């Protein structure tokens, strides 16, 4: 199995606060790797380091062998997409323009081709009739599905999900998770920070529990839920399940 | 009613001069102000210190003094050119601050989403950030340009024949100060009011274009 992202003794601090603590971990190609943990454990920071939205103090992160640093940042961002908790769609652009901006401006794909490709993905998430809509005309679940399509339109090797359902009303969580499960089944490489344990159980290939800047354990879903190795994991699971 | 034709001739000439000055100053100060405002948000050490010196200087000096200093020191070929330059760099300082504030008011997530799409800095600004800045800063921008229109009254000090200069000329011929100054006031009012209407139109247009957030 090929590694897609490798953390090698990575430490990240905000001031005196150690958010990622001497962390070494591989993430594998074609896998859905769920990272869970309490808020403040450093989960979001962990994935934001991969596309250089955060910079690390010590150690090294490699994406497909390329070191994540200032020099390589654009080439890495072209291949690593991200879905945010708050969608972060561009409010002044229509759905289709939101979807084609990256491919046209960053990847240099001709507009027509980018639009065709965006429509293809938009159909897959059932939103082809929203192509000309603006984000404010969409529900939260629709916004997040558009945001997922925006990430797909970049044809990424890896998609990072930063708590993609945490800002959604309960009745809209399902539609977003459904899309994510489909992507997982397609064998896409995904790293997902989420509290949705149902999704983790069904879709994840691996689940990590993060606490105090460390991944205290990483297991396949079955073992993770039935036989957690670590006390803190057990405690966490008993609280949220 | 002798004299009205004289008054209107002079004031009309002055009005035309103002109408020639203002759009150029608006365009130049907008370009310079936007660029300076954008650069400020990037925080480049030395450049930023230079910019703050410029801002403090422009905002600390009366525009009339600036007009006189530039006129006597810079040696532009015409007073008009000198006036255009001075008014533009003076107002650019204020507009830079308006832009900086507007950019900083955009949620961080918009910058991050643009970064995540691997957009280059200038594309991020042109395609994502600046289009969202307009609506927020339009009222402040309009206010600044109304001040610019009124500041054109100052350029008579260096011999540019705007409305006030012509008003004094007219008075040499027809001594009706109250009437003449009343008309001058009315002309300025019409100019400023038109700008406000134009800005309100743009504001509505931007709203329908971007949707109400």
Boltz contact constraints between the chains, C-beta under 6 A:
constraints:
  - contact:
      token1: [A, 53]
      token2: [B, 112]
      max_distance: 6.0
  - contact:
      token1: [A, 74]
      token2: [B, 118]
      max_distance: 6.0
  - contact:
      token1: [A, 77]
      token2: [B, 118]
      max_distance: 6.0
  - contact:
      token1: [A, 78]
      token2: [B, 118]
      max_distance: 6.0
  - contact:
      token1: [A, 82]
      token2: [B, 116]
      max_distance: 6.0
  - contact:
      token1: [A, 86]
      token2: [B, 109]
      max_distance: 6.0
  - contact:
      token1: [A, 88]
      token2: [B, 109]
      max_distance: 6.0
  - contact:
      token1: [A, 88]
      token2: [B, 113]
      max_distance: 6.0
  - contact:
      token1: [A, 90]
      token2: [B, 128]
      max_distance: 6.0
  - contact:
      token1: [A, 91]
      token2: [B, 213]
      max_distance: 6.0
  - contact:
      token1: [A, 92]
      token2: [B, 131]
      max_distance: 6.0
  - contact:
      token1: [A, 92]
      token2: [B, 132]
      max_distance: 6.0
  - contact:
      token1: [A, 92]
      token2: [B, 210]
      max_distance: 6.0
  - contact:
      token1: [A, 102]
      token2: [B, 117]
      max_distance: 6.0
  - contact:
      token1: [A, 105]
      token2: [B, 119]
      max_distance: 6.0
  - contact:
      token1: [A, 105]
      token2: [B, 123]
      max_distance: 6.0
  - contact:
      token1: [A, 106]
      token2: [B, 117]
      max_distance: 6.0
  - contact:
      token1: [A, 106]
      token2: [B, 118]
      max_distance: 6.0
  - contact:
      token1: [A, 106]
      token2: [B, 119]
      max_distance: 6.0
  - contact:
      token1: [A, 134]
      token2: [B, 211]
      max_distance: 6.0
  - contact:
      token1: [A, 136]
      token2: [B, 211]
      max_distance: 6.0
  - contact:
      token1: [A, 136]
      token2: [B, 213]
      max_distance: 6.0
